[in-house]
Amino acid sequence: MKNTLLVVEDEYDVRENIAEILTENSYKVIKASNGKEAADKIIMEAPDLIISDIMMPEMNGFQLLEFVQNSRNFAHIPFVFLTAKSSIQEIRNGMLKGADDYFPKPFKAFELLEMIRIKLKKQELIKGQFNKIKESIALSVPHELRTPLTPILGYSEMIADDAKSLTVGEIEKMATAIMTSGMRLHRTVEKFILFTNVQYELNEIINNKSLKFNTTECTEAIVLKTVKGENNFNNSTHKLEFKIEESRLKIDESYFNICIKELVENAFKFSFPNTLIKITGENKINNYELSFENTGGGFAEGQIEGINIFNKQFDPTMPGSGLGLPIVKKIAEYFGGRLEVVSESQGTTRVTIQVPRADE
């Protein structure tokens, strides 16, 4: 099936020249003379790639890009700006706003075709990767949802059928079990949603390149606030030890907070009772290392190399989807860092996220 390309250009000769080149090379071409006309055609046709001029009447290229990015159904479409070679500021603005690429005018036909081929191939790879994610979720969700649903449905049915014959104590016990299972179900659903959102954004299925320009502060107060917000914190018997050096990091603040939350949750969940959890942050030569060290079940041999989607770590009978570390790993790598795990079976586990420093 032919790929559909949208060409948005207010200069008639340029627009027709591009359309002719693409049509002769077996692409289906949609043409628009300005952003407003292009927006209407995107809604009707949903092209596979958009090539747009910047300076146009009624709606310019930047406004068209914003329209595409804010449209849930079209945010995944690759967007390439046409711009004069001398317009360096326009190029920078376009990339900061989330354009996938820019193409200078005047251009050679073979260069234009090669750029389009590469963009469409990359988009197909992204779609394939996202389809694998959806398949993995589809296979894993039933089990993770069924487990907490069993006591919820079972106990609620007993209360509904035998409420008059049950004692207050029995009803309280069943209600507590229902609430506990409901909370577990809620956490599972939220984790799957978080994982999907992270994959959707950071695999560039939507245009969100401006994330890589964001920075955030790491201080002991910020880390401590996230730790205290963890569900297990107030009821925990663990001892906490903090040693956090301050630094500004090349990572989006919201994603950095997700990493802290996931690593804290794992540290609490997989530690033996009454043991010490150490949280340290250190400035290194080229990056910043934030580590969480706990004593618990540890990793079995080979598991560290296999921190993959839905591959449960530690004890498989423990609740949870096993998504925490894959989420952190994806975020760290997107922002130019990495996740490192060092573990001794039935001993100490140290999980470290390395992030580039903004002052480097």
N, C-alpha and C positions, 0 to 999 in steps of 0.2 A: 504494500500500500504506500502511496506517495506521502511524503511529509509535506505538511502545509506550512508555508512561511508567510508572515505578514510584513510587508514593506511599507513604512510610513515616512513619506518624504514630500515636502510641499513643492519642490522644484520638479516640474513635469518631466523634463528630459532625463534627470537623474533617476527618478522613480521608474520610468519606463525602461531605461537601460538596465537597471538592476532586475526588474521583472523579466525582461527578455533573457538575460543570462541564466536566471534560475529556472525559467520554464524550459529552456533548451537543455537543461541538465536534470529534467524529470521531476522537478518540484512543482507542487501546486502553489500558486502565488495569489495572495490577496493584497490589494493595494488600497492605501488611504493617503489623503493629502494633508491631514492634520491629526492631532491626538484625539479630538472628539470623534471624528469619523472612525478612527482606529479602535477606540473603546467600544463603539457599537458593533464593529466587525469581530472583535475578540469575543464578545458575548455570544454572537451567532455562530462563529466558526471554531473558537478555541484552537488557535494555531499551535504548531510544535515549536516555533521560534519566532521572535519579534526582532526586526531590524528597524531602528527608528532614528530619524534626524532629531536634533535637539531644538533648534530655533524654528518654531512653526506657529501659525496663527491659531486662535481659539483655544487650543490646549497644546502646550509645548511637550517636548520629550520627557522632561523631568516629571511633569504632571501625569503623563501617561504611565511612566514607570511606577509612580505612587499608586495610581489606580490599579495596576496589575498586582502590586505587592499587597494591597489591602483587599484583594478579591480572593476569597478562599479557594475558588475553583480554578484560578489562573496564576496563583503566586508561584507555581512550580515552573512556569514557562521561561526558558532562557531569554534574556533581554540584552540586545547589543545596540550600542549607540553608534550612529554615523556622525563623525565630527571632522572638522578641518584639522590638518596636522598642527597648525599653530595654536589651537585652542587647548592649551595645557590645563588651564583652570577648569574648563568644561569637562575634560577627561577626569580630572581628580574629583570634581563634584559628582560626576556620574557614578564612579566606582564607590565613593563614600555612601551614596544613596542606595547602593545595592545592585547596580548593573553588573551583568556577568562579564561584559567585555566592551571594548570600543573598537571601531574600525575607521581608519582615516580616509578622508576624501582629498584628492582623487585616489582611486584604487585600481588594481589589476584584477581581472576576472578570476584568474586561478587562485589568487590570494583570498578573495571573497569566498569562493567555493570551498577552499580548504578550511577556512575558519568555520563555515557552516557545518561541514562534515564532522569536525572535531567536537563542536558544541552538541550536535545531535547524538553523536556516539556517547559522549559523556552523560547526556540525559538518559539514554537507554540503560547505561550501566547503573545510574542512580535508581531508575525505576525498578530494575531487576533486584537491586539490593533491598529496596523498600518492600518489594513483593515477598522476599525471603523473610523479612522482619514480620510482615503480616501473617505469613504462614506459621512462623514460630509462635506468635501470639495466639493464633487460632488453635494450635495444638496444645498450648500450655494453659490457656485461660480456663477450660472446663474443669481441670483437676483443682486448680488453685481456688476457684469459686465454689466447687462442689463441697470441698472439705468443711469450710465454716458454715455452709448452708445446711448441712445435715443436722447439726444440733439446733439451729434456728428453727427449721421446719418441724423437727421432731418434738422439741419441748413446747413450741407454740401450739402444736396440735394437741398435745397432752393437756395443756392448760385450757384450751378451748373445749375439749371433750369432757374433762373431769374436774373442772374448776371447783365445783361444789364439794367434791369428795377429797380434795387436796388440802393439806394444812397450809397455814401461812408460811411456815418454814420451807415447805417443799416448793411452794410457788416462788418464794424469794430465791431459792437455789436455782430453779429453772430460769428465772428472769436474769440472774447473774450470768448463767451460761449463755443465754441468748445474747446478752449485751456484749460479753467477751467475744463471742463468735462474730457478732455484727461489727465490732471494732476491727477484728482481724480481716473481715471481708472488705471493710472500708479501706484499710491500709493496702490491701492487695490491689483493689481497683485503682487507687491513687498511684500506686507504684507502676502499674501497667500504663496509665495515662502519662506519667512522667517519662517513662522510658520511650514511649512512642513520640512524645513531643521533642525529646532530646534528639532522637534519631531523625525526626522530620526536619528540624531546624539545622542540625549540625552536619547532616549529609547533603545540605544545600538543596533539598527538595523544594524549599522556598528560598527566595532571595533574601539573605540576611547577613551579607558580608560585613556590614558595619559593626557587627559584634566583635570582630577581631581588632578593632581600634579602641575598644573600651578597656579601662583599667579599674582597679579597685584597691582599697587599703586592706591590709591584714594586720590586725592588732589583737592583743590578748582579750580586750573587751569585746571585740566583734566575735571571736571564736567562742568565748565563754557564753555570750548571749545565745548563740546557736546551740551550744551544748545544753544549756538550761531549758531550751525549748524542745528538746528531745523528749518523747513520750515516756521513756524509761528513767529519766533523770530523777524525778521526785521520789520514786519508789526504789531507787537503786541502793544497793549495799556496797557499791564499789567506791574506792577512794580515787580521787582525781589529782593529777599532778600536771601543772601548766608551766611551760617555759617558751614563750612566744616572742620572737624578735619582730619588730615592726618593719613593714616593707610595703611598697606599692607594686602591684602585680599586673602583668599583661593578660588579664582575664576579665570577662564580664562579671559584674558583682553578683547577679542573680545565679549564674552558673557556679561561681565559687561557693556561694552559700549552699547550693545543692550538694556539692562535693563534701563540704564539712558535715552537713546533715547526714548524708549516707554513710560516711566513714564513722561518725559518732554512733549512729544507730547500730552498725555492725559491731563496733567495739563493745557496746553494752550487751547486745544480744548474744554474742559468742564468748563472753568472759565468764570464768568461774565466779561464784558468789564471793564477796568480800576480798576481791583481788584489786590490784592497782592498775589504773588506766593512765598511761602517760601521753600527753599531747604536747608536741614540740614543734616549733617553727624556727627555721634557721636560714639566714642569708648565705647562699653559696656564691661562687664566682660568677656563674652564668644564669643561675636560677634561684628559686626559693623552694625549700622543702618543708612541707607540713606533714608530720608523722603522727600516727595513732598506734600505740603499742598496748597490747593487752595479753592476758594469760588465759587460755581456754583450750578448746578442742584442737585448734590449729588446722592446717591443711594436710590432707593425705598426699602421698607421693604423686606427682604429676598434675595435681589440681592447679597449682600456680600457673603452669603453662596453659591451662585451659579455662581461663576466665572468660567464658563465652556466654552467649545469650541462653538463659534458662538452664545453665549448667550449675546446679546447686553446689555450694561449697560446704565444707564442714559436714555436720550430721544431716543426712537427707530427711530425717523425720522432723527436723526443726521447721517451724512455720516460716513462710516467706517464699518469694518467687525466685530468689537468687539473682536479682537484677541490680543490686546496689553497686557492686564492683564494676560490672560492665558499663553502668551509667557513668561512674567516675572516670573510668578508663577512656571512654569516648570523649568526654568533656576535656580531660587533660590533653589528649592528643590533638584535639581540634585547635586548642590555644597554644600549641607548640611545646607541650610538656609531656609527661608520661606518668603512669602508675607503676609503682614497684611494691612487690609483696615478698617479705622474708618471713618464713614460718617454720617452727619446729612442731612436729606432731605431738599433741598433748603438752604443748609448752607455749612459748612466747610467739606472738605474731605481731609483726610491724608492717603496717600499710602506709606508704608514703606517696603523696602526690607532689610532683615537681612541676613548677610553673615558672615561665620566664619572668624576670624582674623588669619593671618599667624603666628603671634607671640604668639599664644595661644598653 
